[in-house]
Amino acid sequence: MERDEMPCDVLFVGAGPANLAGAIHLMNLIEAHNEAIADGSKQGEALDEPMICMLEKGSEVGAHQLSGAVLDPKALTELIPDWAQRDDFPVERYVEREDMVFLTEGGSVSAPWLPPELINHGKPIVSLGRLCAWLAEIAEEKGVNIFPGFAGNDLLWDGETVAGVRTGDKGIGKDGLPKDTFEPGMDLQSPITILGEGPRGHLSRKVIERHKLDANCNPMVYELGCKEIIELPPGTVEDGYVLHTIGYPLDAKTFGGSFIYSMGGDKVCIGLLVALDAADPNLDVHAELQTLKQHPYVKDLLGEGKVVKYGAKAVTIGGWASMPQLYTDGAMIVGDSASFLNPLRIKGIHLSMKSGMLAAEAAFEAMVSGDNSAAALKTYKDRIDASWVRKEMEVAKNFHANFSGGLWGGLVKTGIQYAFGPGSSLEPFTADYAHMKTIADYYGTAEAAVRPKPEYDGTYLVDKLTDVYHSGTMHEEQQPAHLKVVDTEVCATTCKEEYGNPCTKFCPAQVYNMRPNEETGRDELEIDFANCVHCKTCDIRDPYQIITWVPPEGGNGPEYGMM
Ligand code: SF4
C-alpha cells in the first residue's frame, strides 16, 4: 500500500499541555539560535525552516483534554512570563476561598487548616481544553504544524531507533476491509519523536515495552476521574471557591477524593477521583459521583443545578515511583504518559509542561548536533533531575505505597514523611488490576453484591448514558471496535463467575454490556464502542488483562471543549 510520507525534524504526538509547552519552547530556542548565528554571537549553522509537527487524535486541540485544573502556573510563567496580562488568556476564575471537608454518611467535618500542598489561593482556575487551544494558537503562530484528527497508530522503527509515527488508516469497515472512503495513514518520519499522549499512552506503552524502559520503577498506577460541569441558577456561584472532600461515599480502604470549584459564568464543576486498585469488583466511579452529589453538604452547594457536561479520564498517580526511563534512541516520553503528576498535590499540568520544555531542550541539542541516540537524549532526564520537578516530585515518591493499607494509615505515614522526609527507599507496589477481589472474597455471595438500582432525575442526578451524551462523544460506527478483547469466552464464563463482569461497572461510559444471546442461550459481551470517552480504565483495571484500548479513527471520541 502506498502511503504519503512527511519528513519532520521533531514530531510531537499528542497536543496536551506537555507537548504544546515543549513545541513553543523548542521554537523559542530555534529562533534564539538562528538570531545568534545571524548576528555572529554564536558559531554554527542556522536551523532554517525547521519542520516541527504535532499530531492530535481529537477533532481539534482540547477536544480530549480533561482535568481538575486549578493551575500551578510555575511552568507557564517560565514559558510565557506575561500570561496573566494577556487579554486572551482563558482563565475561568482565580481561587479566593478554599475548604477541605471530611464527609461521613450524612455528616461532615471541616479541616481546621489546609495542608500547604493543597493551598491554591490566587491561582487560576482554567479549563484544560481551553488552555490547550490557547497554547496551540501560540505554537502555530511560531510555526508548529499541528494536525488535529490524526491518531498516532504505530511507531516507525529504524532498527531499534524510533524513526517516527504512522497515523491510523481512515475508512476501514466493521469487517476490517477498506470502504469507499478509505484513506491510508501517513508516515511522519522524524529523527526525534516526543510522546505526550496522556495517561496510558498507546505508543508510549509500545516503546516502554520494547525497550523495557520500566525495568527499574514501579508500575504505572491510576485513578479514574469522573467530572461534571453543573449549571446553577444565575448569580448563585461563589466566585473562586474551591472545595476538596475525602471520605463518603468511599470507604476507608478505597483511595480517592473529590473536588468542586467554580468556573466562569454560572457553572461549577465537580469531580470524583478513585484509585483503580480498589478491591471492590463493583466499583463504579460514575455511580459514586451521583451518590456524592446526594450528600447534604454537596447538595446544599449544587442541588439546584443541572449537569451540562461530562467526562472521564484516568490519571497517573504513581508519580516519581512510576516514572520510566524517559528517553531511548530517537524518542522521549513526557507528561502523563511518563507519570508526571504529584499525587500529594493532585497536580500535574505544571509538571507535564515543564517535562515537555526540558524534552524540547534535549531535542534542540539533538537537532544541532545531529545525534538522536539515547546517550544524547539522556540530557532530558539530567535536566529533570536538576530542576524543580525532581525537588517537588521526589518527596512524594512513596505517597501511593503509603495508602496501600487504607486511608488512615496512609494519612499518618504521609504526614510523618512530610515532616521528616520520605527516606531513601522506594516502597514497591503492584499494578492496579492485581488488587481487585472476586465477588466471593469481597462480598461473600453474588446476592450481597447486587446494588440497588439508583433513582436519577435526569438533570442533577444522571445515568451513564445521559452523561455520555453530555460528553459529546462521537465515533464512526462503521469501523472495527477500538476495544480489543482477546477472549470473550472469558467474559461469558470465568469473569462472570469470579468478578461479576466488572467492566460493565467500571467503564464510565457503559461501553461494556452483557446481553442475552439467543444462539448460545447465555449472556455475551457486547461492546458499544461508540460510547467510549477514551478514559483507558478498561485497559488498566480488567482483572484478566485481556482488554486493549487502541486509537479509533482520528477525530473520533469525546468533545470536551470547556472541561
Ligand atoms: Fe474508558 Fe474503556 Fe469505557 Fe472507553 S471502553 S470509556 S476507555 S473504560
Boltz pocket constraint, residues with backbone or C-beta under 6 A from the ligand:
constraints:
  - pocket:
      binder: B
      contacts: [[A, 483], [A, 506], [A, 507], [A, 508], [A, 509], [A, 510], [A, 511], [A, 512], [A, 531], [A, 532], [A, 533], [A, 534], [A, 535], [A, 536], [A, 537], [A, 538], [A, 539], [A, 549]]
      max_distance: 6.0
